[in-house]
Amino acid sequence: MKTILTVDDSPSIRQMLAYVLSSNGYHVIEAGDGEEGLLLAKEHQADLILTDQNMPKMDGIALIKALRGLPAYRHVPIMMLTTESSPALKQQGREAGATGWMVKPFDPEKLLEMLKKILP
C-alpha cells in the first residue's frame, strides 16, 4: 500500500483528501503545516507528498526545499495542491523540486488519475 503525506492548514481539505485517497487504497498521513509535514516525513517514509503553498510556519515551497535536502526524499514525487496559479510561483515550485502543480478546488478523479501516472 502506497503512503501519501498530505500537508494543508485547512482541516476540510485534509479531510477530503484523506477520504478520497484512503477509499482508493492509499495510506494517508496528515499534517497541518509545513513544519509538521517535515517532521512526519522524517518519521514515516511517504511514497508521495501533496502540499499546499500558503500555510503558517513553513510554506509549501520551503517544505519542498527542505524535503529535497533529505536523501530519502530526493526522488519522491511532491505535488503542489494550492489555490495559487501564478506562473512565477509555479516556476519557484519547479525550481524547489515540485513534481507537479494542481489548483484547488481540485477534481478528485483528476487527482487520482495523476497519482496513478506518478506512482508505479
Jmol script that loads the backbone (N, CA, C; Angstrom):
load data "model"
ATOM      1  N   MET A   1       0.845  -1.190   0.000  1.00  0.00           N
ATOM      2  CA  MET A   1       0.000   0.000   0.000  1.00  0.00           C
ATOM      3  C   MET A   1       0.885   1.245   0.000  1.00  0.00           C
ATOM      4  N   LYS A   2       0.611   2.151  -0.913  1.00  0.00           N
ATOM      5  CA  LYS A   2       1.395   3.391  -1.023  1.00  0.00           C
ATOM      6  C   LYS A   2       0.955   4.380   0.063  1.00  0.00           C
ATOM      7  N   THR A   3       1.934   5.092   0.614  1.00  0.00           N
ATOM      8  CA  THR A   3       1.666   6.089   1.655  1.00  0.00           C
ATOM      9  C   THR A   3       1.773   7.489   1.056  1.00  0.00           C
ATOM     10  N   ILE A   4       0.741   8.296   1.307  1.00  0.00           N
ATOM     11  CA  ILE A   4       0.724   9.678   0.835  1.00  0.00           C
ATOM     12  C   ILE A   4       0.645  10.609   2.040  1.00  0.00           C
ATOM     13  N   LEU A   5       1.564  11.543   2.098  1.00  0.00           N
ATOM     14  CA  LEU A   5       1.558  12.568   3.136  1.00  0.00           C
ATOM     15  C   LEU A   5       0.859  13.798   2.572  1.00  0.00           C
ATOM     16  N   THR A   6      -0.213  14.231   3.243  1.00  0.00           N
ATOM     17  CA  THR A   6      -0.907  15.454   2.829  1.00  0.00           C
ATOM     18  C   THR A   6      -0.560  16.555   3.818  1.00  0.00           C
ATOM     19  N   VAL A   7      -0.208  17.724   3.293  1.00  0.00           N
ATOM     20  CA  VAL A   7       0.192  18.852   4.133  1.00  0.00           C
ATOM     21  C   VAL A   7      -0.659  20.056   3.735  1.00  0.00           C
ATOM     22  N   ASP A   8      -1.595  20.426   4.617  1.00  0.00           N
ATOM     23  CA  ASP A   8      -2.500  21.540   4.317  1.00  0.00           C
ATOM     24  C   ASP A   8      -3.021  22.084   5.639  1.00  0.00           C
ATOM     25  N   ASP A   9      -3.105  23.424   5.749  1.00  0.00           N
ATOM     26  CA  ASP A   9      -3.588  24.008   7.001  1.00  0.00           C
ATOM     27  C   ASP A   9      -5.115  24.011   7.085  1.00  0.00           C
ATOM     28  N   SER A  10      -5.802  23.593   6.037  1.00  0.00           N
ATOM     29  CA  SER A  10      -7.268  23.542   6.051  1.00  0.00           C
ATOM     30  C   SER A  10      -7.731  22.139   6.442  1.00  0.00           C
ATOM     31  N   PRO A  11      -8.379  22.024   7.623  1.00  0.00           N
ATOM     32  CA  PRO A  11      -8.874  20.700   8.047  1.00  0.00           C
ATOM     33  C   PRO A  11      -9.841  20.088   7.035  1.00  0.00           C
ATOM     34  N   SER A  12     -10.660  20.910   6.390  1.00  0.00           N
ATOM     35  CA  SER A  12     -11.628  20.353   5.437  1.00  0.00           C
ATOM     36  C   SER A  12     -10.931  19.781   4.200  1.00  0.00           C
ATOM     37  N   ILE A  13      -9.872  20.441   3.734  1.00  0.00           N
ATOM     38  CA  ILE A  13      -9.108  19.912   2.596  1.00  0.00           C
ATOM     39  C   ILE A  13      -8.422  18.608   2.992  1.00  0.00           C
ATOM     40  N   ARG A  14      -7.802  18.588   4.179  1.00  0.00           N
ATOM     41  CA  ARG A  14      -7.144  17.356   4.643  1.00  0.00           C
ATOM     42  C   ARG A  14      -8.155  16.214   4.749  1.00  0.00           C
ATOM     43  N   GLN A  15      -9.335  16.527   5.279  1.00  0.00           N
ATOM     44  CA  GLN A  15     -10.377  15.516   5.450  1.00  0.00           C
ATOM     45  C   GLN A  15     -10.817  14.972   4.084  1.00  0.00           C
ATOM     46  N   MET A  16     -11.018  15.873   3.121  1.00  0.00           N
ATOM     47  CA  MET A  16     -11.445  15.452   1.794  1.00  0.00           C
ATOM     48  C   MET A  16     -10.369  14.597   1.116  1.00  0.00           C
ATOM     49  N   LEU A  17      -9.102  15.043   1.213  1.00  0.00           N
ATOM     50  CA  LEU A  17      -8.002  14.273   0.637  1.00  0.00           C
ATOM     51  C   LEU A  17      -7.907  12.897   1.289  1.00  0.00           C
ATOM     52  N   ALA A  18      -8.012  12.856   2.613  1.00  0.00           N
ATOM     53  CA  ALA A  18      -7.915  11.580   3.331  1.00  0.00           C
ATOM     54  C   ALA A  18      -9.022  10.634   2.874  1.00  0.00           C
ATOM     55  N   TYR A  19     -10.230  11.152   2.706  1.00  0.00           N
ATOM     56  CA  TYR A  19     -11.348  10.319   2.270  1.00  0.00           C
ATOM     57  C   TYR A  19     -11.115   9.788   0.858  1.00  0.00           C
ATOM     58  N   VAL A  20     -10.800  10.680  -0.069  1.00  0.00           N
ATOM     59  CA  VAL A  20     -10.601  10.289  -1.474  1.00  0.00           C
ATOM     60  C   VAL A  20      -9.453   9.286  -1.594  1.00  0.00           C
ATOM     61  N   LEU A  21      -8.333   9.591  -0.942  1.00  0.00           N
ATOM     62  CA  LEU A  21      -7.151   8.743  -1.077  1.00  0.00           C
ATOM     63  C   LEU A  21      -7.315   7.399  -0.373  1.00  0.00           C
ATOM     64  N   SER A  22      -7.811   7.411   0.871  1.00  0.00           N
ATOM     65  CA  SER A  22      -7.937   6.155   1.607  1.00  0.00           C
ATOM     66  C   SER A  22      -8.997   5.249   0.982  1.00  0.00           C
ATOM     67  N   SER A  23     -10.067   5.827   0.428  1.00  0.00           N
ATOM     68  CA  SER A  23     -11.093   4.995  -0.200  1.00  0.00           C
ATOM     69  C   SER A  23     -10.614   4.430  -1.537  1.00  0.00           C
ATOM     70  N   ASN A  24      -9.448   4.885  -2.009  1.00  0.00           N
ATOM     71  CA  ASN A  24      -8.863   4.344  -3.229  1.00  0.00           C
ATOM     72  C   ASN A  24      -7.583   3.553  -2.950  1.00  0.00           C
ATOM     73  N   GLY A  25      -7.439   3.108  -1.709  1.00  0.00           N
ATOM     74  CA  GLY A  25      -6.367   2.178  -1.380  1.00  0.00           C
ATOM     75  C   GLY A  25      -5.046   2.768  -0.936  1.00  0.00           C
ATOM     76  N   TYR A  26      -5.006   4.083  -0.683  1.00  0.00           N
ATOM     77  CA  TYR A  26      -3.762   4.696  -0.217  1.00  0.00           C
ATOM     78  C   TYR A  26      -3.788   4.841   1.303  1.00  0.00           C
ATOM     79  N   HIS A  27      -2.608   4.746   1.908  1.00  0.00           N
ATOM     80  CA  HIS A  27      -2.461   5.044   3.336  1.00  0.00           C
ATOM     81  C   HIS A  27      -2.139   6.534   3.434  1.00  0.00           C
ATOM     82  N   VAL A  28      -2.884   7.273   4.267  1.00  0.00           N
ATOM     83  CA  VAL A  28      -2.745   8.730   4.323  1.00  0.00           C
ATOM     84  C   VAL A  28      -2.215   9.172   5.686  1.00  0.00           C
ATOM     85  N   ILE A  29      -1.223  10.048   5.652  1.00  0.00           N
ATOM     86  CA  ILE A  29      -0.707  10.708   6.856  1.00  0.00           C
ATOM     87  C   ILE A  29      -0.999  12.194   6.657  1.00  0.00           C
ATOM     88  N   GLU A  30      -1.546  12.853   7.680  1.00  0.00           N
ATOM     89  CA  GLU A  30      -1.940  14.255   7.548  1.00  0.00           C
ATOM     90  C   GLU A  30      -1.091  15.175   8.421  1.00  0.00           C
ATOM     91  N   ALA A  31      -0.725  16.329   7.845  1.00  0.00           N
ATOM     92  CA  ALA A  31      -0.004  17.374   8.591  1.00  0.00           C
ATOM     93  C   ALA A  31      -0.716  18.695   8.371  1.00  0.00           C
ATOM     94  N   GLY A  32      -0.739  19.540   9.405  1.00  0.00           N
ATOM     95  CA  GLY A  32      -1.458  20.808   9.349  1.00  0.00           C
ATOM     96  C   GLY A  32      -0.631  22.000   8.885  1.00  0.00           C
ATOM     97  N   ASP A  33       0.686  21.814   8.753  1.00  0.00           N
ATOM     98  CA  ASP A  33       1.544  22.884   8.229  1.00  0.00           C
ATOM     99  C   ASP A  33       2.865  22.273   7.791  1.00  0.00           C
ATOM    100  N   GLY A  34       3.700  23.092   7.151  1.00  0.00           N
ATOM    101  CA  GLY A  34       4.954  22.595   6.612  1.00  0.00           C
ATOM    102  C   GLY A  34       5.901  22.019   7.648  1.00  0.00           C
ATOM    103  N   GLU A  35       5.964  22.642   8.816  1.00  0.00           N
ATOM    104  CA  GLU A  35       6.850  22.138   9.875  1.00  0.00           C
ATOM    105  C   GLU A  35       6.437  20.737  10.301  1.00  0.00           C
ATOM    106  N   GLU A  36       5.129  20.571  10.549  1.00  0.00           N
ATOM    107  CA  GLU A  36       4.619  19.255  10.947  1.00  0.00           C
ATOM    108  C   GLU A  36       4.829  18.254   9.810  1.00  0.00           C
ATOM    109  N   GLY A  37       4.626  18.715   8.573  1.00  0.00           N
ATOM    110  CA  GLY A  37       4.831  17.847   7.418  1.00  0.00           C
ATOM    111  C   GLY A  37       6.259  17.332   7.340  1.00  0.00           C
ATOM    112  N   LEU A  38       7.217  18.205   7.586  1.00  0.00           N
ATOM    113  CA  LEU A  38       8.628  17.819   7.552  1.00  0.00           C
ATOM    114  C   LEU A  38       8.929  16.792   8.650  1.00  0.00           C
ATOM    115  N   LEU A  39       8.401  17.027   9.858  1.00  0.00           N
ATOM    116  CA  LEU A  39       8.603  16.075  10.961  1.00  0.00           C
ATOM    117  C   LEU A  39       8.019  14.709  10.613  1.00  0.00           C
ATOM    118  N   LEU A  40       6.781  14.698  10.101  1.00  0.00           N
ATOM    119  CA  LEU A  40       6.132  13.432   9.759  1.00  0.00           C
ATOM    120  C   LEU A  40       6.853  12.731   8.612  1.00  0.00           C
ATOM    121  N   ALA A  41       7.379  13.494   7.662  1.00  0.00           N
ATOM    122  CA  ALA A  41       8.124  12.910   6.545  1.00  0.00           C
ATOM    123  C   ALA A  41       9.386  12.211   7.048  1.00  0.00           C
ATOM    124  N   LYS A  42       9.984  12.752   8.096  1.00  0.00           N
ATOM    125  CA  LYS A  42      11.181  12.139   8.670  1.00  0.00           C
ATOM    126  C   LYS A  42      10.828  10.877   9.455  1.00  0.00           C
ATOM    127  N   GLU A  43       9.623  10.857  10.061  1.00  0.00           N
ATOM    128  CA  GLU A  43       9.187   9.704  10.862  1.00  0.00           C
ATOM    129  C   GLU A  43       8.655   8.561  10.008  1.00  0.00           C
ATOM    130  N   HIS A  44       7.994   8.883   8.913  1.00  0.00           N
ATOM    131  CA  HIS A  44       7.352   7.886   8.045  1.00  0.00           C
ATOM    132  C   HIS A  44       7.802   8.133   6.617  1.00  0.00           C
ATOM    133  N   GLN A  45       8.236   7.101   5.931  1.00  0.00           N
ATOM    134  CA  GLN A  45       8.627   7.276   4.531  1.00  0.00           C
ATOM    135  C   GLN A  45       7.379   7.320   3.664  1.00  0.00           C
ATOM    136  N   ALA A  46       7.127   8.462   3.045  1.00  0.00           N
ATOM    137  CA  ALA A  46       5.978   8.603   2.151  1.00  0.00           C
ATOM    138  C   ALA A  46       6.393   8.281   0.723  1.00  0.00           C
ATOM    139  N   ASP A  47       5.437   7.750  -0.046  1.00  0.00           N
ATOM    140  CA  ASP A  47       5.681   7.459  -1.464  1.00  0.00           C
ATOM    141  C   ASP A  47       5.377   8.672  -2.330  1.00  0.00           C
ATOM    142  N   LEU A  48       4.580   9.606  -1.780  1.00  0.00           N
ATOM    143  CA  LEU A  48       4.226  10.836  -2.485  1.00  0.00           C
ATOM    144  C   LEU A  48       3.783  11.863  -1.450  1.00  0.00           C
ATOM    145  N   ILE A  49       4.030  13.128  -1.743  1.00  0.00           N
ATOM    146  CA  ILE A  49       3.604  14.210  -0.842  1.00  0.00           C
ATOM    147  C   ILE A  49       2.741  15.187  -1.616  1.00  0.00           C
ATOM    148  N   LEU A  50       1.606  15.544  -1.032  1.00  0.00           N
ATOM    149  CA  LEU A  50       0.725  16.585  -1.568  1.00  0.00           C
ATOM    150  C   LEU A  50       0.801  17.747  -0.594  1.00  0.00           C
ATOM    151  N   THR A  51       1.232  18.910  -1.043  1.00  0.00           N
ATOM    152  CA  THR A  51       1.355  20.045  -0.130  1.00  0.00           C
ATOM    153  C   THR A  51       0.690  21.303  -0.674  1.00  0.00           C
ATOM    154  N   ASP A  52       0.122  22.056   0.249  1.00  0.00           N
ATOM    155  CA  ASP A  52      -0.424  23.377  -0.048  1.00  0.00           C
ATOM    156  C   ASP A  52       0.755  24.344  -0.113  1.00  0.00           C
ATOM    157  N   GLN A  53       0.527  25.528  -0.647  1.00  0.00           N
ATOM    158  CA  GLN A  53       1.575  26.543  -0.662  1.00  0.00           C
ATOM    159  C   GLN A  53       1.463  27.456   0.553  1.00  0.00           C
ATOM    160  N   ASN A  54       0.282  28.074   0.747  1.00  0.00           N
ATOM    161  CA  ASN A  54       0.115  29.084   1.796  1.00  0.00           C
ATOM    162  C   ASN A  54      -0.283  28.441   3.119  1.00  0.00           C
ATOM    163  N   MET A  55       0.711  28.323   4.019  1.00  0.00           N
ATOM    164  CA  MET A  55       0.478  27.730   5.339  1.00  0.00           C
ATOM    165  C   MET A  55       1.298  28.479   6.377  1.00  0.00           C
ATOM    166  N   PRO A  56       0.839  28.437   7.638  1.00  0.00           N
ATOM    167  CA  PRO A  56       1.646  29.051   8.703  1.00  0.00           C
ATOM    168  C   PRO A  56       2.931  28.253   8.944  1.00  0.00           C
ATOM    169  N   LYS A  57       3.893  28.873   9.574  1.00  0.00           N
ATOM    170  CA  LYS A  57       5.178  28.290   9.988  1.00  0.00           C
ATOM    171  C   LYS A  57       6.126  28.001   8.828  1.00  0.00           C
ATOM    172  N   MET A  58       5.669  27.235   7.813  1.00  0.00           N
ATOM    173  CA  MET A  58       6.531  26.906   6.681  1.00  0.00           C
ATOM    174  C   MET A  58       5.626  26.704   5.468  1.00  0.00           C
ATOM    175  N   ASP A  59       5.874  27.475   4.415  1.00  0.00           N
ATOM    176  CA  ASP A  59       5.016  27.336   3.229  1.00  0.00           C
ATOM    177  C   ASP A  59       5.459  26.133   2.387  1.00  0.00           C
ATOM    178  N   GLY A  60       4.679  25.848   1.348  1.00  0.00           N
ATOM    179  CA  GLY A  60       4.918  24.663   0.534  1.00  0.00           C
ATOM    180  C   GLY A  60       6.269  24.645  -0.153  1.00  0.00           C
ATOM    181  N   ILE A  61       6.687  25.777  -0.685  1.00  0.00           N
ATOM    182  CA  ILE A  61       7.972  25.819  -1.393  1.00  0.00           C
ATOM    183  C   ILE A  61       9.132  25.594  -0.416  1.00  0.00           C
ATOM    184  N   ALA A  62       9.046  26.184   0.759  1.00  0.00           N
ATOM    185  CA  ALA A  62      10.081  25.951   1.782  1.00  0.00           C
ATOM    186  C   ALA A  62      10.093  24.475   2.203  1.00  0.00           C
ATOM    187  N   LEU A  63       8.913  23.875   2.306  1.00  0.00           N
ATOM    188  CA  LEU A  63       8.820  22.454   2.654  1.00  0.00           C
ATOM    189  C   LEU A  63       9.467  21.595   1.566  1.00  0.00           C
ATOM    190  N   ILE A  64       9.177  21.896   0.310  1.00  0.00           N
ATOM    191  CA  ILE A  64       9.755  21.124  -0.792  1.00  0.00           C
ATOM    192  C   ILE A  64      11.283  21.216  -0.756  1.00  0.00           C
ATOM    193  N   LYS A  65      11.807  22.425  -0.557  1.00  0.00           N
ATOM    194  CA  LYS A  65      13.263  22.592  -0.491  1.00  0.00           C
ATOM    195  C   LYS A  65      13.853  21.756   0.646  1.00  0.00           C
ATOM    196  N   ALA A  66      13.181  21.791   1.815  1.00  0.00           N
ATOM    197  CA  ALA A  66      13.668  21.021   2.970  1.00  0.00           C
ATOM    198  C   ALA A  66      13.620  19.521   2.679  1.00  0.00           C
ATOM    199  N   LEU A  67      12.522  19.064   2.069  1.00  0.00           N
ATOM    200  CA  LEU A  67      12.393  17.637   1.751  1.00  0.00           C
ATOM    201  C   LEU A  67      13.429  17.195   0.721  1.00  0.00           C
ATOM    202  N   ARG A  68      13.664  18.010  -0.287  1.00  0.00           N
ATOM    203  CA  ARG A  68      14.642  17.662  -1.326  1.00  0.00           C
ATOM    204  C   ARG A  68      16.059  17.597  -0.760  1.00  0.00           C
ATOM    205  N   GLY A  69      16.280  18.221   0.397  1.00  0.00           N
ATOM    206  CA  GLY A  69      17.578  18.157   1.064  1.00  0.00           C
ATOM    207  C   GLY A  69      17.791  16.859   1.832  1.00  0.00           C
ATOM    208  N   LEU A  70      16.726  16.059   1.975  1.00  0.00           N
ATOM    209  CA  LEU A  70      16.824  14.784   2.689  1.00  0.00           C
ATOM    210  C   LEU A  70      17.044  13.663   1.667  1.00  0.00           C
ATOM    211  N   PRO A  71      18.048  12.809   1.885  1.00  0.00           N
ATOM    212  CA  PRO A  71      18.308  11.727   0.924  1.00  0.00           C
ATOM    213  C   PRO A  71      17.064  10.884   0.609  1.00  0.00           C
ATOM    214  N   ALA A  72      16.228  10.631   1.616  1.00  0.00           N
ATOM    215  CA  ALA A  72      15.046   9.778   1.420  1.00  0.00           C
ATOM    216  C   ALA A  72      14.001  10.413   0.506  1.00  0.00           C
ATOM    217  N   TYR A  73      14.088  11.726   0.303  1.00  0.00           N
ATOM    218  CA  TYR A  73      13.063  12.423  -0.484  1.00  0.00           C
ATOM    219  C   TYR A  73      13.597  13.082  -1.755  1.00  0.00           C
ATOM    220  N   ARG A  74      14.803  12.722  -2.150  1.00  0.00           N
ATOM    221  CA  ARG A  74      15.355  13.330  -3.367  1.00  0.00           C
ATOM    222  C   ARG A  74      14.542  12.992  -4.608  1.00  0.00           C
ATOM    223  N   HIS A  75      13.957  11.771  -4.633  1.00  0.00           N
ATOM    224  CA  HIS A  75      13.256  11.318  -5.841  1.00  0.00           C
ATOM    225  C   HIS A  75      11.778  11.025  -5.603  1.00  0.00           C
ATOM    226  N   VAL A  76      11.267  11.354  -4.427  1.00  0.00           N
ATOM    227  CA  VAL A  76       9.846  11.119  -4.128  1.00  0.00           C
ATOM    228  C   VAL A  76       9.017  12.223  -4.794  1.00  0.00           C
ATOM    229  N   PRO A  77       7.930  11.860  -5.493  1.00  0.00           N
ATOM    230  CA  PRO A  77       7.093  12.897  -6.115  1.00  0.00           C
ATOM    231  C   PRO A  77       6.472  13.825  -5.064  1.00  0.00           C
ATOM    232  N   ILE A  78       6.554  15.125  -5.317  1.00  0.00           N
ATOM    233  CA  ILE A  78       5.942  16.126  -4.436  1.00  0.00           C
ATOM    234  C   ILE A  78       5.056  17.011  -5.307  1.00  0.00           C
ATOM    235  N   MET A  79       3.779  16.989  -5.013  1.00  0.00           N
ATOM    236  CA  MET A  79       2.800  17.761  -5.778  1.00  0.00           C
ATOM    237  C   MET A  79       2.325  18.962  -4.968  1.00  0.00           C
ATOM    238  N   MET A  80       2.244  20.104  -5.621  1.00  0.00           N
ATOM    239  CA  MET A  80       1.633  21.277  -5.003  1.00  0.00           C
ATOM    240  C   MET A  80       0.134  21.205  -5.283  1.00  0.00           C
ATOM    241  N   LEU A  81      -0.656  21.356  -4.244  1.00  0.00           N
ATOM    242  CA  LEU A  81      -2.111  21.383  -4.373  1.00  0.00           C
ATOM    243  C   LEU A  81      -2.543  22.673  -3.691  1.00  0.00           C
ATOM    244  N   THR A  82      -2.802  23.718  -4.473  1.00  0.00           N
ATOM    245  CA  THR A  82      -2.945  25.052  -3.915  1.00  0.00           C
ATOM    246  C   THR A  82      -3.917  25.907  -4.720  1.00  0.00           C
ATOM    247  N   THR A  83      -4.369  26.990  -4.123  1.00  0.00           N
ATOM    248  CA  THR A  83      -5.220  27.945  -4.847  1.00  0.00           C
ATOM    249  C   THR A  83      -4.374  28.844  -5.738  1.00  0.00           C
ATOM    250  N   GLU A  84      -3.056  28.832  -5.514  1.00  0.00           N
ATOM    251  CA  GLU A  84      -2.148  29.687  -6.280  1.00  0.00           C
ATOM    252  C   GLU A  84      -1.953  29.142  -7.691  1.00  0.00           C
ATOM    253  N   SER A  85      -2.025  30.018  -8.682  1.00  0.00           N
ATOM    254  CA  SER A  85      -1.836  29.540 -10.054  1.00  0.00           C
ATOM    255  C   SER A  85      -0.915  30.448 -10.869  1.00  0.00           C
ATOM    256  N   SER A  86      -0.215  31.365 -10.202  1.00  0.00           N
ATOM    257  CA  SER A  86       0.632  32.299 -10.956  1.00  0.00           C
ATOM    258  C   SER A  86       1.829  31.573 -11.560  1.00  0.00           C
ATOM    259  N   PRO A  87       2.166  31.905 -12.816  1.00  0.00           N
ATOM    260  CA  PRO A  87       3.321  31.270 -13.467  1.00  0.00           C
ATOM    261  C   PRO A  87       4.615  31.456 -12.669  1.00  0.00           C
ATOM    262  N   ALA A  88       4.780  32.611 -12.048  1.00  0.00           N
ATOM    263  CA  ALA A  88       6.009  32.870 -11.283  1.00  0.00           C
ATOM    264  C   ALA A  88       6.120  31.910 -10.098  1.00  0.00           C
ATOM    265  N   LEU A  89       5.006  31.692  -9.401  1.00  0.00           N
ATOM    266  CA  LEU A  89       5.029  30.788  -8.256  1.00  0.00           C
ATOM    267  C   LEU A  89       5.228  29.343  -8.716  1.00  0.00           C
ATOM    268  N   LYS A  90       4.623  28.976  -9.844  1.00  0.00           N
ATOM    269  CA  LYS A  90       4.819  27.621 -10.384  1.00  0.00           C
ATOM    270  C   LYS A  90       6.296  27.409 -10.722  1.00  0.00           C
ATOM    271  N   GLN A  91       6.930  28.446 -11.263  1.00  0.00           N
ATOM    272  CA  GLN A  91       8.354  28.375 -11.588  1.00  0.00           C
ATOM    273  C   GLN A  91       9.183  28.176 -10.315  1.00  0.00           C
ATOM    274  N   GLN A  92       8.829  28.928  -9.256  1.00  0.00           N
ATOM    275  CA  GLN A  92       9.529  28.757  -7.970  1.00  0.00           C
ATOM    276  C   GLN A  92       9.355  27.332  -7.461  1.00  0.00           C
ATOM    277  N   GLY A  93       8.151  26.806  -7.629  1.00  0.00           N
ATOM    278  CA  GLY A  93       7.878  25.436  -7.200  1.00  0.00           C
ATOM    279  C   GLY A  93       8.736  24.433  -7.952  1.00  0.00           C
ATOM    280  N   ARG A  94       8.820  24.610  -9.277  1.00  0.00           N
ATOM    281  CA  ARG A  94       9.650  23.712 -10.093  1.00  0.00           C
ATOM    282  C   ARG A  94      11.105  23.800  -9.657  1.00  0.00           C
ATOM    283  N   GLU A  95      11.580  25.038  -9.437  1.00  0.00           N
ATOM    284  CA  GLU A  95      12.972  25.225  -9.017  1.00  0.00           C
ATOM    285  C   GLU A  95      13.239  24.585  -7.663  1.00  0.00           C
ATOM    286  N   ALA A  96      12.230  24.594  -6.793  1.00  0.00           N
ATOM    287  CA  ALA A  96      12.387  23.991  -5.459  1.00  0.00           C
ATOM    288  C   ALA A  96      12.379  22.464  -5.547  1.00  0.00           C
ATOM    289  N   GLY A  97      11.797  21.934  -6.632  1.00  0.00           N
ATOM    290  CA  GLY A  97      11.773  20.489  -6.796  1.00  0.00           C
ATOM    291  C   GLY A  97      10.379  19.880  -6.862  1.00  0.00           C
ATOM    292  N   ALA A  98       9.341  20.702  -7.053  1.00  0.00           N
ATOM    293  CA  ALA A  98       7.982  20.165  -7.164  1.00  0.00           C
ATOM    294  C   ALA A  98       7.866  19.320  -8.427  1.00  0.00           C
ATOM    295  N   THR A  99       7.176  18.203  -8.309  1.00  0.00           N
ATOM    296  CA  THR A  99       6.964  17.300  -9.432  1.00  0.00           C
ATOM    297  C   THR A  99       5.839  17.821 -10.324  1.00  0.00           C
ATOM    298  N   GLY A 100       4.840  18.443  -9.695  1.00  0.00           N
ATOM    299  CA  GLY A 100       3.693  18.940 -10.442  1.00  0.00           C
ATOM    300  C   GLY A 100       2.876  19.915  -9.622  1.00  0.00           C
ATOM    301  N   TRP A 101       1.817  20.438 -10.226  1.00  0.00           N
ATOM    302  CA  TRP A 101       1.037  21.507  -9.624  1.00  0.00           C
ATOM    303  C   TRP A 101      -0.429  21.287  -9.957  1.00  0.00           C
ATOM    304  N   MET A 102      -1.295  21.314  -8.965  1.00  0.00           N
ATOM    305  CA  MET A 102      -2.725  21.185  -9.188  1.00  0.00           C
ATOM    306  C   MET A 102      -3.416  22.308  -8.428  1.00  0.00           C
ATOM    307  N   VAL A 103      -4.351  22.978  -9.093  1.00  0.00           N
ATOM    308  CA  VAL A 103      -5.008  24.128  -8.487  1.00  0.00           C
ATOM    309  C   VAL A 103      -6.309  23.699  -7.805  1.00  0.00           C
ATOM    310  N   LYS A 104      -6.524  24.205  -6.575  1.00  0.00           N
ATOM    311  CA  LYS A 104      -7.779  23.986  -5.853  1.00  0.00           C
ATOM    312  C   LYS A 104      -8.827  24.955  -6.382  1.00  0.00           C
ATOM    313  N   PRO A 105     -10.107  24.628  -6.344  1.00  0.00           N
ATOM    314  CA  PRO A 105     -10.624  23.326  -5.913  1.00  0.00           C
ATOM    315  C   PRO A 105     -10.262  22.263  -6.935  1.00  0.00           C
ATOM    316  N   PHE A 106      -9.947  21.066  -6.444  1.00  0.00           N
ATOM    317  CA  PHE A 106      -9.488  20.012  -7.335  1.00  0.00           C
ATOM    318  C   PHE A 106     -10.594  18.985  -7.571  1.00  0.00           C
ATOM    319  N   ASP A 107     -10.489  18.320  -8.703  1.00  0.00           N
ATOM    320  CA  ASP A 107     -11.413  17.248  -9.064  1.00  0.00           C
ATOM    321  C   ASP A 107     -10.798  15.945  -8.547  1.00  0.00           C
ATOM    322  N   PRO A 108     -11.461  15.238  -7.617  1.00  0.00           N
ATOM    323  CA  PRO A 108     -10.890  14.004  -7.064  1.00  0.00           C
ATOM    324  C   PRO A 108     -10.495  12.987  -8.136  1.00  0.00           C
ATOM    325  N   GLU A 109     -11.291  12.875  -9.197  1.00  0.00           N
ATOM    326  CA  GLU A 109     -10.964  11.927 -10.267  1.00  0.00           C
ATOM    327  C   GLU A 109      -9.660  12.306 -10.970  1.00  0.00           C
ATOM    328  N   LYS A 110      -9.485  13.615 -11.224  1.00  0.00           N
ATOM    329  CA  LYS A 110      -8.248  14.077 -11.874  1.00  0.00           C
ATOM    330  C   LYS A 110      -7.040  13.832 -10.973  1.00  0.00           C
ATOM    331  N   LEU A 111      -7.231  14.073  -9.671  1.00  0.00           N
ATOM    332  CA  LEU A 111      -6.156  13.835  -8.706  1.00  0.00           C
ATOM    333  C   LEU A 111      -5.761  12.358  -8.738  1.00  0.00           C
ATOM    334  N   LEU A 112      -6.743  11.461  -8.703  1.00  0.00           N
ATOM    335  CA  LEU A 112      -6.454  10.028  -8.712  1.00  0.00           C
ATOM    336  C   LEU A 112      -5.778   9.599 -10.015  1.00  0.00           C
ATOM    337  N   GLU A 113      -6.215  10.157 -11.135  1.00  0.00           N
ATOM    338  CA  GLU A 113      -5.583   9.851 -12.427  1.00  0.00           C
ATOM    339  C   GLU A 113      -4.111  10.264 -12.416  1.00  0.00           C
ATOM    340  N   MET A 114      -3.864  11.469 -11.867  1.00  0.00           N
ATOM    341  CA  MET A 114      -2.500  11.972 -11.803  1.00  0.00           C
ATOM    342  C   MET A 114      -1.639  11.068 -10.912  1.00  0.00           C
ATOM    343  N   LEU A 115      -2.189  10.641  -9.772  1.00  0.00           N
ATOM    344  CA  LEU A 115      -1.430   9.778  -8.858  1.00  0.00           C
ATOM    345  C   LEU A 115      -1.085   8.450  -9.530  1.00  0.00           C
ATOM    346  N   LYS A 116      -2.011   7.912 -10.308  1.00  0.00           N
ATOM    347  CA  LYS A 116      -1.743   6.639 -10.993  1.00  0.00           C
ATOM    348  C   LYS A 116      -0.596   6.773 -11.981  1.00  0.00           C
ATOM    349  N   LYS A 117      -0.466   7.955 -12.592  1.00  0.00           N
ATOM    350  CA  LYS A 117       0.629   8.188 -13.537  1.00  0.00           C
ATOM    351  C   LYS A 117       1.970   8.332 -12.808  1.00  0.00           C
ATOM    352  N   ILE A 118       1.926   8.980 -11.640  1.00  0.00           N
ATOM    353  CA  ILE A 118       3.161   9.284 -10.905  1.00  0.00           C
ATOM    354  C   ILE A 118       3.658   8.108 -10.069  1.00  0.00           C
ATOM    355  N   LEU A 119       2.707   7.411  -9.421  1.00  0.00           N
ATOM    356  CA  LEU A 119       3.084   6.312  -8.538  1.00  0.00           C
ATOM    357  C   LEU A 119       3.038   4.987  -9.301  1.00  0.00           C
ATOM    358  N   PRO A 120       4.128   4.273  -9.345  1.00  0.00           N
ATOM    359  CA  PRO A 120       4.138   2.983 -10.067  1.00  0.00           C
ATOM    360  C   PRO A 120       3.220   1.968  -9.400  1.00  0.00           C
TER     361      PRO A 120
END
end "model"
wireframe off; spacefill off
backbone 0.3
color backbone group
